[in-house]
Amino acid sequence: MRAGTTATAPRNRLSVRKTYKLYVGGAFPRSESGRTYLVDGDNVALASRKDARDAVVAARKAQPKWASATAYNRGQVVYRIAEMVEARRAEFAALGVAADEVDAAIDRLIWYAGWSDKIAQVVGNANPVAGPYFNISAPEPTGVVGIVAPASLLGLVSVVAPAVVTGNTVVVLAAGPQVAITFAEVLATSDVPGGVVNILTGRPAETAPWLASHDDVNALDLTGLPDPELAAELERSASGTLKRVLRPTGEVDFRADPGLRPMTALLETKTVWHPKGF
């Protein structure tokens, strides 16, 4: 040992355990109830109905500005999400997500980003009418969408991306909490405005009914809900506020070509008349 130096005895230390919090309004709050539950040894926030209401408020606040952004800009943001998933590939691998699934999720995000400024031309129309008028049908976002998401990364991306790229904001009930909140960390470090995507972890049976009956939720996507009885109950509840409900029949193959249906299902068509020559 050199003169003037002192020996430092090795010390034991505790590792810092990660708590998977909620993602609401661009921030990571704990559940307002303070509840958590264990998933594979990890602490995960257990969302309450108050958390669901807070997430809807955040989504509603963000929706007008997000919908008024240019389609090209929304495509840029979704592409940026793909870039950040690529950068965090190792984190998803540590959670057991296979490399080919990460690849598929990135490809799916880029595919939807490319459709952002093209979907209006495909599903919109200039309608032939009798008289000196322009009659134009144009798609507009539905608004706030409640989503019961599948547990896989690819499934999560496949239900979130078509909703947000068309100008909707979402409240997601995540079945795979560690993957979903890691994806939320991707969103937080991308260019996604706060409130556009909100992610809650916990029990869909506890929080989904509040989304189904909420006056400020315009649509419900039940793709990740395996319980047919709960799905039927949510459909009945949603009918009270005239929500559209997406409920796939049978198992969804997320690796297949999704087509345009996931986007068009969350669009509404507005038709306007305008006199020619004025």
N, C-alpha and C positions, 0 to 999 in steps of 0.2 A: 504494500500500500504506500502511495506517495505521501510525503509529508504534507500536512495541511488538509488532508481529506479525511472524511469520517465514513464509517461503514453504515449503510442503510439497510436495516433488517427488512426482509421481504414481509409484506403485510397482506393479509387476506382482505378481499373486498367483495361486496355484494354487487352483482350485476343490476343494472337499471332495467326493470321490467316495463315493457311497453303496455300502456292502457289504450285500447282501441276506442276512441271517443266517437261522438256523432259528427256529422258534417252538415252544418246548417248556416246558410247565409254567408258562405265563404270562410267560416270559422269552425273550430273544433271544440264545441262545448261538451261537458259531461251531461248526462241525463239530468233534467231538473229534479228528478226524484232521488238522485244520487245512487241509483241501483246499478249493479253490474252483474254479469254472469260469466262463467268460465267456459271457454271454448278451446279445447286442446291445450289447457294450461294457461291461456291468455285471458286477461281481464277485458271484458267487452261491455260497453255501455248498454244498458237495457232501456230502450226508449219507452216513453209513456205517451198518453194521449196529448198531454201538454206539449211535448216535444213535436208530435205530429202537427199540432196547430201552429207552433212556431215555424216549422218547416214550410207549411202552406203559406203563411204570411210572407216569409222570405221569397218563396217562389212567385207569389202574386206581385210583390213589389218589383222583382227583377224582370217579369215577363214583358211589359210594354217596351222597355228599352231594348231587350234582346230581340223581340219580334221586329222592331223598327231598324235594327242593324241590317246592313246590306247582306244579301245571301252570300256574296263572295266573302265578306268578313266572317260570317259564321263558319263557312268552309275552312277559312284560315285557322280559326280557333280549334275546330275539330282536328285539323291536321296537326296542330301543335300538341294536342292531347296524344296523338299517335307518336310524335317525337319523344314525348316524356315517358310514355310506356316503354319505348325502346331503351331509353336511358336508365330506367329502373327495372330492367329485365331481371337482374339478380335478386331483387327483393321479391318478385313474384315467384321466382324459382325456389327461394327459401321457404315459401308458403306451400310448395308442392305443385305449383302450376307448371305443366309440361312446356317445354320450349316451343313445340309446334302449336300449342294453344295460344301462347303469347304472340307468336307469329300471326296466327289467324285473327286475333283481336286487333293487332296493329293494322293488318290488311283491311279488316272490316271498317275501322275508323277512317282509313284513307279512302275507302270506297264511298262511304257516306259523305266525306268532305268533298269529293268530286261531284256529288249530286246536288250540293247545296244551291248552286246557281243554275241548275238545269231542270229541277223538278217542276218549277212553275211553267216552263215552256211545254213540258210533256203533258201535264194534267190540266193546264189552263187552255183557253180557247177564245178566238174571236168568232162569235156566232153570227151566221147569216140571218138577217131579219129583213122584213118588208118595211121600207121607209128609210129616210135619210138619217140613220142613226148608227153609231158604233155600239155593239153589244158585246161586252167582254166579260168572260168568266175567269177569275183569278183565285188561286188557293191562298188561304190564310191559316195561321196556326190556330189550333183549338184553344190553347191557353195553358192552364196548369194540369199536368198529368200525374196521377198517382200510379206508381209502378211497384208491383210485387216481383222482384227480380230473381232470376235463377242464381244458383250458388256459384257457378263457374264464371271465370273472367270473361270468356267469350260470350256467354249468355248475358252477362251484365252489360257488356258493350253493345250487344245486339239489340237490347231494348232501350238503352239510354241514347245512343247515337242518333237513331232516326227521329226521336222525339225532339232533341235539342237542335239538330241541324235544320229542322223546318220551322224553328222559331218558338217552340214550346219550352216551358220550364218544367222541372220534374221534382217530385218527392219520391225517393226510392226506399222501399223496405227491403233490406238486403238479407238474403238467406245465407250467404257466405261472408261473415262479418270481416274477417281479416283481409280477404281479397278485396272486398268492397271499400274498406277504409284505406287500404293501400292505394286503391284506385282514386279515392278522394284526395289523397296526398298528391297524386299525379295532377288532378284537376286544380288543386290549390297552387301548384307551381307551373301551371299552364296559363293561358290568357282567358280562362273562363271567368266571367264576372260572377261575383258572389251572389248566391241565390238561384242561379240558373240550374244547378244540380244540387240537391240536398239528399243526404244519405242517412237513414236511420237503421240502427241495428236492434235486434230483439225479436219479439214474437209477432208475426203477422196477424195472428188471431187476436192480439191485443190492440194493435195500432191500425190495421187495415180497415176495420169497420168505421173508424173516425174519418178516414180519407173517403170511403165510399159514400158517407152521408154528408160530407162537408160541402156547403154551398159554393165555396170558392175553388173547388176542384172540378175541372171540366171533363175529364176522362179518366178511365181506370184501365190499366193493363195488368192482367192477371197471369201473364205468361209463366211466372216462376212459382205459381201456387199449385201444389200437388193435391190439395184437399178439395175434392169436388163439392162436399157439403158446405164448406166455408166459402168457396167460390160462388155457389148458388145464393148463399145468404148475402154476399157482397153485391151480387147483381140486383137482388131485390132492394137492397138499401140504396144502391145507386139510382134506381129508377125513380126514387122520390125527388131527385134533383135533375132528372133527365140527362144523366151522364151517358156518354157512349162507353161501352165496356168491351175490351178486347180479351177474349178468352179462347185461346187455341184449343182445338180438339185433338187429342192424342199428343204424343211426345214430339217436341220440336227438335229438328236437326239443325243446330246452329251453324254447322259447317257447310250446309247447303246454301245455294244462291238465295238470298232473302227476297229478291225482287223488289218492287216498289211498294208493296202492300204495307210494310211497317211504317213508311212515311205517309202514304196517302190516307191511312186509317186515322191519322192524327192531324189531318188538314180539313178545313171547311172551305167550300167554294162560295165566293161572293160574286154576283153578277151585277154589272153596272151598265147603264145606258148613257150615251152622250150624243148630242146632235152633231152631225157633220157640218163642217163649214163655219163653226163658231169657235 
